């Protein structure tokens, strides 16, 4: 039975468009980014500190909007950061929390207020355009910004992204595909902002790993848009010229519908390997969708993630938002550098140490161009269960160069 058998086309169209709007908003970048991934390295920024003194960390959380989802996220980021500060044995973290809402103007105003109060580093904000603007505002104050965004377009200079980027996910999956002889990849991308950024990330990963791009198909985020490209994808799959279909489809309504239509046309894993840029196991109802079975996607280290979630729930009486771990990771990284007695803990050199850091979702390493490398596992859905095909690396050596 179709996953949308009880949904009229007009209703599904609304869900598709709504999902696209929400996802795209998270990736929108301002017109003048502070850095950019084209940089081989960034300038040295950030203050020297006395590691024996409290380190003043400002957290910009998207609180005060009135949105239930954003308030939960803001609460989760705050609580996770407090957990990490409390865990910082051997370092004293003076954590100051600022509700910056969802607007760029509010994020900049709160960042300036934090700097005026003596903040030495900023965690947040969430949205890419806000991160870009806060980075510009903090540059003159010699303050580094660890944003929760995953948009590499705003990375660079004094802005470092903590969010798991499309580039990082694509690189992990294409690299794994090469070990499984899946070298000829068809890219299928949505034509919204997130889809286009994701498509470019996949293309770059294909080139970087020595795979072959066997074509690209872009589609509108609508029923007719998906229906219009299914024959093209099917033709490519049945021609024998591709080994895999790597799609950007988000985990809202687009992913189930696109993969359902492809499966009905005979295109499904493992015959043609389906690969997803987003997590296919969330929400959990996706696990029971037969068209997603045996597809590949990337996930954090689940053992560490579950330990964090259990601790959080025990302390705060609710499950954390899936992005809460970013706040914990940011504070924990700072704490580890301070604990080691590093005066340059908050500078570019300190933050980008080759050894990286042990985070909630596994090992991660900040790069001088402001991007992040995160150790990820490759997973699939089998028998309605999440199955790890290739575990996440446990140290920075597993992240490569």
N, C-alpha and C positions, 0 to 999 in steps of 0.2 A: 504493500500500500504506500502511496506517496506520502511523504512527510507533510505535505501541504494539502492533503485530500479534503480537509474540512475548511480550508482557507480559500475564499473566493479570490480570483486574480487581482481585483482592485485592492483587496486587503493585503495580499502578498506584496504588491507593488509598493504600497505604503511602507511596509516593514523593510523592504529592500532599501528604499530611498532614505528612510530614517536611520537605518544602520550605517549607510554610507556617510551621512552627514555627521554622525557622532564620531565615527572613526577618523574621518578627514580632519575634524577639528583638532584632534590630538597631534597632528603632524604639520599643521600650518606653520610656516616660518615667515619671519618678517623679511622685508625686502633687502635689508643690509645686514647679513649675518656677521657675527663678531669674528668668525674664523672660517672654517670650511675643511672638508676632508681632503682637499687637494694639497694642503700643506704637508710637507714632509716632516716638519717639526714646528712647534710653537715657541714663542718667546718665553723667557723665564718670568713668571709672575708670582705674586703672593708674598706675604710678609714672613720674616724670620721671627721665631718665637722663643720664649724661655720655657722648655718642656716641663720644668718643675712648677710652673704656674698654671692656673686654670686656662684652658683654651676656650675662647668665646665663639660658639657656633650658632649661627642664626638659621632657623628652619622656616621656610616659606611654605605653608600648607594651604590648599585651596578651600579653606573654611570661610563661612559667612555668606555663602551663596543661596542658602535655602534649599538647594538640591539634595535630596536624600542620598543619591549616589556619591556626589562630591563631598558631602559632610561625612559619610562613612569613610571615604578615602582619606580625607583630611585627618579624621580621628585616628585612622590606622597609621598614617605616616607619623603623627605626633607620638603615639604610644610606642611604635617600633623604635623611633629615635630615642625615646626615654629609656627603653629597655637596653639599647646599645650603650647609652651613657652610663647606666647603672652597672653594666658588665665591664666597663672600662677600667679594670684593675691596673694600677700602675700609671694611670693617666686621669686627670680631672677635666671633665667636659662641662663647661658652663653653657648649657643648652638654653637658648632663648627662642620661643615659638611665636610666629607672626602669622595671623590669618590674612592671606593675600587675595582671597576670592579667586575669580576666574579671569579677571581682566588684566591686561598688560599694565595699565596705569597703576592699578592697585599693587601689582607685584613690584614695580619700580619704587613706588612710594614706601612700601614696607621694607624693601631692601635698603633704601637710603636711611630709613629710621633705624634699622639694625646697625648699619655702618656708623651712624651718628652715636649709637650706644656702645660702640667698640667692637662690633663683630669682626672676627679675623678671617672667617670663611662663611660662605652661604650655601645651604642645602636647599634645592628647589630653584625656581618654581616648577610646576608640572608641565604647562603648555609651552610649545616651542617658541612661539612669538614672545611670550613673557620671558623665557630664558634668554633669548637674544637681547631683549631690551635691558634686562637686569645685568647681563654681561657687559653691555656698553656702559651702564651706569656705574658698575663696580670697577671697571678698568682703570678709571682715573684714581680710584682709591687703592689700587694694588691689591684687590681682593679677588680670590678665585671663587668660581661658582660651580657647584656640583648639581646639575639639574636632573630632575626625574624624567625628563623627556628622553625619547629614544631616537630623535630626529638628528641624524649626523650633519644636516645642513647648518645647524647652529653651533656645532662643535668647533673648537679652536680658540686660540688666544687664551683668555682666562675662563672659558666655559668648557666644562667636561660633562658629558652625558653619562648617567648611570643606567638609564633604561636599556634593555636588550634590543639592539638595533636590528633592522632588516638585514644590513650587511653582515652582521655577525651570524645571524640565523642562516642566511643563504650560503655563506661560506662553509658552515658546518655541514649542511645537508648536501651541497654539491660535492664537497670533499668526501663525504661518506659514500655518495653515489659512485664516485670514481673507483672506490675499493670494491664496489659491487657490480662493476662493468656497466653502469648506467651513465654513459658518456654523451649521448645525443639527446639534448634537452629542449623541449618546446616550452616557451614561457607564455603563460596565460595571465594577463593582468587586467584588473579593473581600470576604468579610465578616470577614476577620481584621484584626488591628491595622494592618498595613501597607496593606492594601487600603482600609480606611476612611479612613486618613490621605491616601492617594493620591486617593481619590474626592473628598474635600473640596478637595484642591489643584486638581483638574481643574475642579470647580464654580467655584472662585474665579477661575481663569484664564479660564473662559468669560465670567463677569461682567465681569472687568477688561478684556477685549479686545473687548467688545461683540458677542460671539457669542450664540447662543440655545441654551439647554439643552433638548433635545428629550425628555428623560426620563432616568431612572436605573434600572439593574437591578443589584441585589446578588446574589451567589451564594456558597454555601458552597464551601470548598476541598475538593471531592470529586468523584468521577465523577458521582454522581447529582445533585450540586449544579449542575455545569456542564450536564449533560444537561437539567436542569429549566428552564434559562433560555434555551437555544438557540432554542426556538420563539418566545419573546417578542422576542428580538433580531432574529430572521428576519422576524417580522411587521412590526416597526418599519422594517426596511430595505426591505422590499418595498412598504410603504405610500407611500413617496415623501416621508415627513415628515422624514427625516434625511439628512444628507450624509456623516456620519462616525460611527464607533464608536470611542470613546476608552476603552481598557481598562487596568486596573491590573495585569493578570496578570503574575506574575513570570516570569523566564526559566528556571525549573525545569520541572516537568512540566505546570503549569497552562496556560501559554501555548501550547505545541504542541497540547495536547488541545482547548482551547477554540477556537482558530483552525481546527483541522482539522474540528471538528464544524460550525462556521459555514460553512466552505468547501464542505463536503458538502451544506449546505442552500442553497448559492448565494450566500452572503454573503462577499465577498472584495474586496480592492482590485483595480483602481481603481473598480469599480462603486459600492461603498460604501467610502469611504476608511477603512481600519483604521489606528488610531494607538495606539502603545504608550508607556506611562509608563516602561517599562524598556527596556534595550538588547536588540534582537532579533538582533544579530549575535554574541552571546556566549552559550554557547560556539560555536565556529566551525561545529559540526555544524548549527546552526540555518540557516546560509546555504543549505543544500540543501533546506530544507523549502518546498514549493511554496505552502503556505497562508500563508506569511509574506511572499511576494513582493509588492513595491510598497507594503507598509505603511510608515508613517512612525515614526521614533523619533529621539531626540536623542543626539549623541555629542560628545565633546570634539574640539578641533582635532587631527586625526590626524597631521599632520606633526610638530608639537611633541611629541606623545605618543610617536611612534615614535623620535624622536631621544633622548628620555629613556630609553626602554626599551633602546635599543641601548647607550647609555652605561652604564646600570646593569648590563646583562648582561656587558659587557666588563670592568667593575670587580669584579663579585661572582660571576660564573660561573653565574648562574641568572637566570631571568626575574623581574621584580618582581611583587608582588601588584598588582592593579588599583587598590588604594587607596594604594599607596606614594607616588604623586604628591602626595597631600595633605600629607604630612610635608615634602616638598621645598617645596611652595608656602608652607607656614607659615613655615619658616625663611627662604626667599627674600624674602617680604614684609617680615619683620622686618629683614633685612639691608639691603634697599633704603632703608628709612626711616632706619636708623642711618647708612648710607653718605651720606645727604643731610644729615647733621648735625643731625637733628631730636631735640631733647630730649624731645619728646612722642611718640617713635616707638612706645612701648608703651602709650600711652593710647588711650582711645576715639577722640579726634579724629585721632590719628595713624593708627590702624589703619583708619579709615573714610574716608580721603582720597578725594575724588571721582575722581582719576586712576586709582585702582585699581592692580592689579599684573599683571605678566605671569607666568602660571603655566605649569606643565608641559602642562596641557590647554588653555591659552589664557588670555585676559584674565579677571580676576575682581575683584570689589569687595565688601568687607565693608560692611554697612549698620549704622546705629546701633541698629537693633532686634535685632542679633545674627545676622541672616540673611546669606546670600551670594548675589550675582548672578554667574553664570558664563556666559561666552560659549560657546554651543553651536552645532554644526552640525545641520541636519536631514538625515537619511540614510534610505535605503531599501535593500532587497535586490532586485537585478535580475540575472537570468542567473546566479544563485548567487554574486554578488559584492556587496560593500558599495559603494554609490554615494552620494555626497554631493549632495543636491538644493539645499541652500542653505548656503554656508560659514559657519563661525563668525566673529564679528566679531574684528578684530585690535586694537581699542582700546576704551576704556571708553565712547566715544561710541556704540558699537554696542549697549551694554547698556541704553540708554534712560535714563529719569529715575530 
